[in-house]
Amino acid sequence: MSKGHDRLKVLTTVGEVFAVAIEFERTARDFYVALAPKVSKSIRYLVEELAEEEQNHFDLFTAMAARADMAGVLAAEIQRPASDRKFSDCVHLPDLGEHPDDQAVLQYALMREHAAMEQYRALADETPAGSLRDLFAYLANEETKHKNELEAVYYDTVHSGGV
């Protein structure tokens, strides 16, 4: 294959990145909303918080994508992050059953937060300075905080005999 073809394979548009991110956040929100009544009371608050955080991220992306001044930005090409496939794969949700155990829920949430953190960090690194880079950096930091909080809950749950 030509170098030109290889270069095209690694490029994507900001609009395509937004479309995948919007779907990632929407599916996560819907998943956590449906999961909340099924989980134990000890982590229900956490699943509800995750649903709310995913809604906030969904709102950020959809509001930004709808802005008239974003048309040119959405058409711009950027480097496709190495984490893109893993991030995109998170749109496919597991079936944790009617009574999922806390450990399985926390493991899944940790995996999603990690994938989002990697994706948004890579996008921030690939995006020129400005509001788009700021958005991706903000989201990378948010996902890092979420992941750290989940790790603490996971550790407490697993090591306290809660699972």
PAFI-181780 format. One line per 3 residues: number of its first residue (from 1); for each residue x, y, z of N, C-alpha, C. Coordinates in Angstrom, 2 decimals. Atoms other than C-alpha are relative to their C-alpha. Layout:
REM residues N
NUM) X:Y:Z:X:Y:Z:X:Y:Z | ...;
***
This chain:
REM residues 163
1) 0.84:-1.19:0.00:0.00:0.00:0.00:0.88:1.25:0.00 | -0.75:-1.25:0.06:1.09:3.53:-0.61:0.01:0.70:1.35 | -0.07:-0.77:-1.24:2.17:5.83:2.16:-1.19:0.95:0.12;
4) 1.16:-0.88:0.00:-0.65:8.17:1.14:-1.25:-0.70:0.52 | 1.15:0.78:-0.47:-3.25:5.43:1.71:0.12:-0.28:1.49 | -0.20:0.25:-1.43:-1.72:4.55:5.10:-0.27:1.26:0.81;
7) 0.24:-1.26:-0.69:-1.84:8.22:6.06:-1.49:0.27:0.12 | 1.44:-0.22:-0.04:-5.53:8.44:5.16:-0.68:-0.90:1.01 | 0.60:0.94:-0.95:-6.33:5.38:7.30:0.11:0.51:1.43;
10) -0.20:-0.45:-1.37:-4.99:7.12:10.41:-0.64:1.37:0.27 | 0.68:-1.27:-0.19:-6.89:10.36:9.82:-1.50:-0.21:0.16 | 1.45:-0.01:-0.17:-10.44:11.03:10.90:-0.41:1.46:0.12;
13) 0.45:-1.38:-0.20:-12.58:14.13:11.18:-0.44:0.18:1.45 | 0.47:-0.32:-1.34:-13.48:15.86:14.40:-1.47:-0.40:0.11 | 1.42:0.40:-0.01:-17.13:15.24:13.44:-0.18:-1.49:0.25;
16) 0.07:1.45:-0.24:-16.52:11.48:13.31:0.37:-0.32:1.45 | -0.39:0.19:-1.39:-14.77:11.66:16.69:-1.18:0.35:0.91 | 1.15:-0.41:-0.80:-17.76:13.54:18.11:-1.12:-1.03:-0.09;
19) 1.08:0.98:0.16:-20.23:11.02:16.66:0.25:-1.24:0.85 | -0.34:1.18:-0.81:-18.41:8.11:18.31:-0.09:0.34:1.49 | 0.03:-0.40:-1.41:-18.02:10.02:21.59:-1.43:0.19:0.49;
22) 1.41:-0.17:-0.38:-21.71:10.96:21.65:-0.65:-1.36:0.20 | 0.57:1.35:-0.14:-22.67:7.32:21.10:0.59:-0.71:1.22 | -0.65:0.59:-1.18:-20.15:6.18:23.74:-0.67:0.50:1.28;
25) 0.60:-0.59:-1.20:-21.61:8.57:26.31:-1.48:-0.36:0.12 | 1.43:0.35:-0.02:-25.24:7.82:25.34:-0.19:-1.44:0.46 | 0.17:1.40:-0.38:-24.83:4.06:25.60:0.39:-0.23:1.45;
28) -0.40:0.14:-1.40:-23.01:4.40:28.92:-1.11:0.52:0.92 | 1.09:-0.57:-0.80:-25.75:6.65:30.31:-1.18:-0.97:0.07 | 1.15:0.91:0.04:-28.51:4.29:29.19:0.29:-1.30:0.76;
31) -0.40:1.22:-0.69:-26.61:1.27:30.51:-0.07:0.20:1.52 | -0.01:-0.24:-1.44:-26.10:2.80:33.97:-1.39:0.29:0.54 | 1.38:-0.26:-0.43:-29.69:4.06:34.17:-0.76:-1.32:0.15;
34) 0.69:1.30:-0.06:-30.99:0.55:33.41:0.60:-0.90:1.08 | -0.69:0.85:-0.97:-28.42:-1.03:35.74:-0.30:0.39:1.45 | 0.15:-0.51:-1.37:-29.08:1.14:38.82:-0.99:-0.80:0.86;
37) 0.92:0.73:-0.87:-32.20:-0.67:40.07:0.37:-1.47:0.22 | -0.39:1.40:-0.09:-30.49:-4.06:39.60:1.18:-0.25:0.94 | -1.21:0.20:-0.80:-27.33:-3.46:41.63:-0.30:0.08:1.49;
40) 0.17:-0.04:-1.45:-26.84:-3.79:45.36:-0.08:1.45:0.47 | 0.15:-1.35:-0.54:-27.68:-0.80:47.51:1.35:0.63:0.32 | -1.31:-0.54:-0.37:-24.01:-0.46:48.44:0.70:0.75:-1.14;
43) -0.61:-0.74:1.12:-23.05:0.71:44.93:-1.02:0.71:-0.88 | 1.03:-0.65:0.82:-26.36:2.03:43.61:0.29:1.49:-0.19 | -0.32:-1.43:0.11:-25.33:5.63:44.39:1.07:0.24:-1.06;
46) -1.09:-0.13:0.95:-22.19:5.10:42.32:-0.47:-0.17:-1.44 | 0.54:0.24:1.34:-24.05:3.71:39.31:-0.86:1.20:-0.43 | 0.80:-1.19:0.31:-26.48:6.64:39.50:0.88:1.21:-0.31;
49) -0.94:-1.08:0.28:-23.55:9.09:39.65:0.64:-0.18:-1.38 | -0.59:0.27:1.32:-21.97:7.40:36.62:-0.98:0.36:-1.12 | 1.01:-0.34:1.00:-25.23:7.77:34.68:-0.09:1.52:-0.17;
52) 0.08:-1.46:0.04:-25.35:11.47:35.58:1.25:0.59:-0.69 | -1.24:-0.49:0.61:-21.70:12.01:34.59:0.00:-0.26:-1.51 | 0.06:0.31:1.43:-22.23:10.27:31.25:-0.99:0.93:-0.70;
55) 0.96:-0.95:0.56:-25.29:12.48:30.65:0.66:1.36:-0.19 | -0.68:-1.29:0.11:-23.17:15.57:31.33:0.96:0.01:-1.18 | -0.93:0.08:1.13:-20.55:14.41:28.82:-0.77:-0.02:-1.33;
58) 0.86:0.03:1.19:-23.27:13.61:26.27:-0.47:1.42:-0.33 | 0.49:-1.37:0.18:-24.69:17.11:26.77:1.11:0.93:-0.53 | -1.13:-0.82:0.46:-21.24:18.70:26.31:0.25:-0.20:-1.50;
61) -0.26:0.29:1.41:-20.64:16.94:23.00:-1.13:0.45:-0.91 | 1.11:-0.36:0.89:-24.12:17.47:21.59:-0.15:1.52:-0.11 | 0.10:-1.47:0.03:-24.16:21.16:22.55:1.11:0.58:-0.87;
64) -1.11:-0.52:0.78:-20.74:21.73:21.04:-0.20:-0.31:-1.48 | 0.21:0.40:1.40:-21.61:19.81:17.85:-1.09:0.83:-0.66 | 1.12:-0.77:0.55:-24.76:21.91:17.41:0.33:1.47:-0.23;
67) -0.36:-1.42:0.15:-22.96:25.26:17.57:0.34:0.32:-1.45 | -0.23:-0.42:1.38:-22.88:27.12:14.26:1.49:0.21:-0.28 | -1.43:-0.28:0.21:-19.24:28.10:14.75:0.87:-1.27:0.00;
70) -0.75:1.26:-0.04:-18.22:24.41:14.98:0.05:-0.71:-1.35 | 0.06:0.70:1.30:-18.97:23.47:11.33:1.39:-0.25:-0.58 | -1.34:0.15:0.54:-15.41:24.09:10.19:0.87:-0.92:0.85;
73) -0.77:0.84:-0.92:-13.92:22.43:13.26:-0.38:-1.46:-0.18 | 0.47:1.38:0.14:-16.06:19.31:12.81:0.48:-0.65:-1.30 | -0.48:0.52:1.28:-14.85:18.95:9.22:1.51:-0.20:-0.02;
76) -1.46:0.09:-0.03:-11.18:19.24:10.20:0.46:-1.43:0.25 | -0.57:1.33:-0.19:-9.03:16.14:10.00:1.01:0.03:1.13 | -0.98:0.17:-1.08:-7.06:14.92:13.00:0.50:-1.44:-0.03;
79) -0.57:1.33:-0.11:-4.92:11.92:13.79:-0.95:-0.90:0.79 | 0.84:0.98:-0.71:-6.96:8.85:14.77:0.85:-0.59:1.13 | -0.79:0.53:-1.11:-5.76:7.86:18.27:0.10:-1.53:-0.05;
82) -0.17:1.46:-0.08:-4.39:4.35:18.82:-1.10:-0.62:0.86 | 1.03:0.50:-0.90:-7.07:3.99:21.52:-1.39:-0.02:-0.63 | 1.30:-0.18:0.64:-9.89:4.62:19.01:-0.83:-1.28:-0.08;
85) 0.74:1.25:0.16:-10.84:0.98:18.40:-0.56:-0.49:1.34 | 0.43:0.43:-1.33:-11.01:0.12:22.11:-1.15:0.88:0.49 | 1.04:-0.95:-0.39:-13.08:3.24:22.75:-1.29:-0.29:-0.75;
88) 1.18:0.30:0.82:-15.45:2.45:19.87:-0.65:-1.31:0.41 | 0.54:1.30:-0.42:-15.83:-1.14:21.08:-0.84:0.09:1.27 | 0.76:-0.16:-1.25:-17.21:0.16:24.39:-1.47:0.31:-0.23;
91) 1.41:-0.24:0.32:-20.45:1.01:22.60:-0.79:-1.30:0.16 | 0.64:1.30:-0.19:-21.20:-2.73:22.79:-0.02:-0.34:1.49 | 0.16:0.15:-1.44:-22.56:-3.40:26.26:-0.17:-1.46:0.42;
94) 0.15:1.37:-0.49:-22.36:-6.55:28.34:-1.38:-0.21:0.61 | 1.22:0.34:-0.73:-25.36:-8.34:29.77:0.45:-0.52:1.37 | -0.42:0.37:-1.34:-24.69:-8.43:33.50:-1.09:-0.73:0.78;
97) 1.08:0.75:-0.63:-27.99:-10.19:34.25:-0.90:0.86:0.86 | 0.99:-0.70:-0.84:-30.83:-9.29:36.56:0.54:0.37:1.38 | -0.57:-0.26:-1.33:-28.69:-9.35:39.73:1.52:0.00:-0.10;
100) -1.45:-0.02:0.20:-25.16:-8.33:38.75:0.74:0.18:1.32 | -0.75:-0.21:-1.24:-22.53:-8.63:41.44:0.81:1.28:-0.10 | -0.68:-1.29:-0.08:-20.75:-5.50:42.57:1.34:-0.03:-0.73;
103) -1.32:0.07:0.61:-17.35:-6.68:41.39:-0.09:0.07:-1.53 | 0.16:-0.02:1.46:-18.54:-7.29:37.80:-0.38:1.40:-0.48 | 0.42:-1.35:0.36:-20.21:-3.87:37.68:1.19:0.95:0.08;
106) -1.14:-0.88:-0.18:-17.13:-2.13:39.03:1.10:-0.27:-1.02 | -1.00:0.34:1.01:-14.80:-4.00:36.67:-0.39:0.60:-1.36 | 0.46:-0.55:1.28:-16.91:-2.99:33.68:0.14:1.53:0.00;
109) -0.08:-1.46:-0.07:-17.13:0.64:34.82:1.45:0.47:-0.06 | -1.43:-0.34:0.05:-13.36:0.74:35.38:0.55:-0.10:-1.42 | -0.46:0.18:1.38:-12.72:-0.59:31.89:-0.48:1.15:-0.88;
112) 0.55:-1.11:0.80:-15.01:2.06:30.35:0.68:1.31:0.31 | -0.65:-1.26:-0.40:-13.50:4.91:32.34:1.43:0.04:-0.51 | -1.38:0.06:0.49:-10.00:3.77:31.40:0.06:0.24:-1.51;
115) 0.05:-0.19:1.45:-10.89:3.57:27.70:-0.29:1.45:-0.35 | 0.34:-1.41:0.25:-12.46:7.04:27.82:1.17:0.91:0.35 | -1.15:-0.81:-0.43:-9.50:8.48:29.72:1.10:-0.04:-1.07;
118) -1.03:0.14:1.04:-7.04:7.11:27.12:-0.39:0.74:-1.28 | 0.46:-0.62:1.25:-9.15:8.30:24.18:0.03:1.52:0.08 | 0.05:-1.45:-0.11:-9.74:11.82:25.43:1.39:0.60:0.19;
121) -1.38:-0.48:-0.16:-6.09:12.21:26.50:0.70:0.01:-1.36 | -0.63:0.08:1.33:-4.90:11.07:23.05:-0.55:1.09:-0.92 | 0.60:-1.05:0.83:-7.35:13.44:21.35:0.50:1.38:0.41;
124) -0.55:-1.28:-0.47:-6.16:16.34:23.53:1.42:0.19:-0.51 | -1.39:-0.08:0.47:-2.59:15.53:22.53:0.08:0.25:-1.51 | -0.03:-0.11:1.47:-3.49:15.43:18.80:-0.70:1.26:-0.53;
127) 0.82:-1.14:0.43:-5.69:18.54:18.71:0.76:1.31:0.23 | -0.67:-1.30:-0.20:-4.32:22.07:18.18:-0.58:0.75:1.20 | 0.43:-0.81:-1.14:-4.53:24.50:21.09:-1.30:0.72:-0.33;
130) 1.29:-0.67:0.17:-7.99:25.97:21.58:-1.09:-0.71:0.76 | 1.14:0.52:-0.77:-11.46:25.09:22.82:-0.17:-1.51:-0.17 | 0.15:1.45:0.21:-11.45:21.60:21.28:1.02:-0.77:0.85;
133) -1.01:0.64:-0.85:-8.18:20.65:22.98:-0.40:0.12:1.47 | 0.44:-0.21:-1.39:-9.52:22.15:26.21:-1.11:-0.98:0.37 | 1.09:0.95:-0.25:-12.66:20.00:25.91:0.56:-1.40:0.22;
136) -0.55:1.34:-0.14:-10.68:16.79:25.38:0.85:-0.14:1.26 | -0.82:0.03:-1.21:-8.24:17.65:28.19:-0.90:-0.05:1.25 | 0.96:-0.01:-1.11:-11.15:18.41:30.53:-0.62:-1.39:0.18;
139) 0.62:1.32:-0.08:-12.84:15.11:29.68:1.00:-1.07:0.43 | -1.03:0.95:-0.43:-9.57:13.18:30.08:0.20:0.10:1.51 | -0.16:-0.19:-1.45:-9.18:14.68:33.56:-1.21:-0.50:0.76;
142) 1.23:0.50:-0.63:-12.81:13.92:34.41:0.01:-1.53:0.08 | -0.02:1.46:0.04:-12.44:10.30:33.34:1.08:-0.56:0.93 | -1.05:0.42:-0.93:-9.20:10.01:35.31:-0.50:0.05:1.44;
145) 0.57:-0.11:-1.35:-10.98:11.25:38.45:-1.01:-1.12:0.24 | 1.00:1.06:-0.14:-13.86:8.82:37.85:0.69:-1.35:0.21 | -0.73:1.27:-0.09:-11.42:5.94:37.36:0.63:-0.14:1.39;
148) -0.61:0.05:-1.33:-9.56:6.81:40.57:-1.03:-0.25:1.09 | 1.07:0.22:-0.98:-12.82:6.97:42.52:-0.50:-1.44:-0.06 | 0.45:1.39:0.17:-13.95:3.64:41.07:1.03:-0.99:0.55;
151) -1.03:0.89:-0.53:-10.62:2.04:41.93:-0.06:-0.07:1.52 | 0.10:-0.02:-1.47:-11.02:3.12:45.56:-1.20:-0.80:0.46 | 1.20:0.76:-0.36:-14.57:1.72:45.72:0.23:-1.49:-0.26;
154) -0.28:1.40:0.34:-13.44:-1.47:43.98:0.89:-0.63:1.07 | -0.90:0.53:-1.01:-10.60:-1.94:46.44:-0.74:-0.24:1.31 | 0.77:0.16:-1.24:-12.90:-1.34:49.42:-0.99:-1.15:-0.09;
157) 1.00:1.06:0.19:-15.55:-3.69:48.01:0.63:-1.37:0.00 | -0.63:1.31:0.14:-13.22:-6.52:47.10:0.71:-0.40:1.29 | -0.81:0.34:-1.17:-11.01:-6.31:50.19:-0.76:0.08:1.32;
160) 0.80:0.01:-1.22:-13.80:-5.80:52.69:-0.91:-1.21:0.06 | 0.86:1.19:0.03:-15.46:-9.02:51.70:-1.37:0.31:-0.53 | 1.31:-0.43:0.48:-18.30:-7.13:50.04:-0.46:-0.73:-1.25;
163) 0.36:0.70:1.22:-18.24:-9.34:46.97:-0.06:-1.48:0.26;
***
